[in-house]
């Protein structure tokens, strides 16, 4: 985050939006867990 919480939130939203492009449910779950672990 480097102190820029607004930019971090924007990037998190982009990551969430891109989940639909991940075809494999197992892969999508791994990425979702990573996103969920972000301190935002």
DAUR-V48082 format. One record per residue. RES is the residue in three letters. D_FIRST is the distance of its C-alpha to the first C-alpha in whole Angstrom. Layout:
# DAUR-V48082
res={RES;RES}
d_first={D_FIRST;D_FIRST}
This chain:
# DAUR-V48082
res={UNK;UNK;UNK;UNK;UNK;UNK;UNK;UNK;UNK;UNK;UNK;UNK;UNK;UNK;UNK;UNK;UNK;UNK;UNK;UNK;UNK;UNK;UNK;UNK;UNK;UNK;UNK;UNK;UNK;UNK;UNK;UNK;UNK;UNK;UNK;UNK;UNK;UNK;UNK;UNK}
d_first={0;4;5;6;6;9;8;5;9;11;10;10;14;15;14;17;19;19;21;24;24;24;28;28;28;27;24;23;23;21;18;18;18;15;13;15;13;10;9;9}
